[in-house]
Amino acid sequence: CGCGEEPYSLALALAEDGVPPGLVRIEAADLCPASVRRAEAGRYPAFAFREAGADPRPRYFRDAGAGRWELDARVRDGVRFRTANLVSSDFLAGEMPFDLILCRNLFIYLTDEARTWAVANLRRLLTPNGRLCLTPAEADRLPPG
């Protein structure tokens, strides 16, 4: 989950599309506890809003001072963050399978062995017709099979 930009962007896109809160479950995991804490806080510098397109700040953020913006609690509440290790054999053990798993710039940092563990865990966590979405830079780094 990094610092939360990706899962919150998904939550905002769903809100913009009129998807009622609670209809979709968004889970976000990161190995670094400090990143998870920052993500849960939902506070971002103005630089985080540099992408082209409509600025979400007027509708979904409040000015938190010192050039930072805090995401509305209703949106933050729609994302569950946790510290977890994707390459651990017990990664999200006991979780219901997901229809969609998004990974951004993850596989580019893993060893071959870690990629094998990661793929095994992701396969276990996907529904039979589920989708795994990766960035183009990491798609060619998946182990064969």
Beta strands, then each sheet from edge to edge (+ up, - down):
strand 1: 26-30
strand 2: 43-45
strand 3: 61-65
strand 4: 68-71
strand 5: 79-83
strand 6: 98-102
strand 7: 126-133
sheet 1: 1+ 5+
sheet 2: 2+ 4- 3+
sheet 3: 6+ 7+
end
